[in-house]
């Protein structure tokens, strides 16, 4: 069984920064290729924020230039560094991975951007 454990998030004023971290735990015998972050704002669908795969790093257009996704080599962890945060970034952020064809999700962490 794979679990994704998230940390970080919280309340920040517009223009501020936050870092989210996620670690995959469980019976994992290899380095996971795909790990990333999605978010869901109230009344909206869950959407991709950023994702790393074996071949590429992908960012949603609204966060390009402001967010950076990173992974430690050989580790099943993923961080999301968020800068120049805007009120529209307010959402629950979910860690996501795909392992042996199955999707796994974290429980989510709240990010609130407000003055």
PyMOL commands that set and color helices and strands:
alter all, ss='L'
color gray80, all
select helices_A, chain A and resi 61-63+87-89
alter helices_A, ss='H'
color red, helices_A
select strands_A, chain A and resi 2-8+10-12+18-26+34-40+47-52+57-59+67-70+77-82+91-99+102-105+109-113
alter strands_A, ss='S'
color yellow, strands_A
deselect
rebuild
show_as cartoon
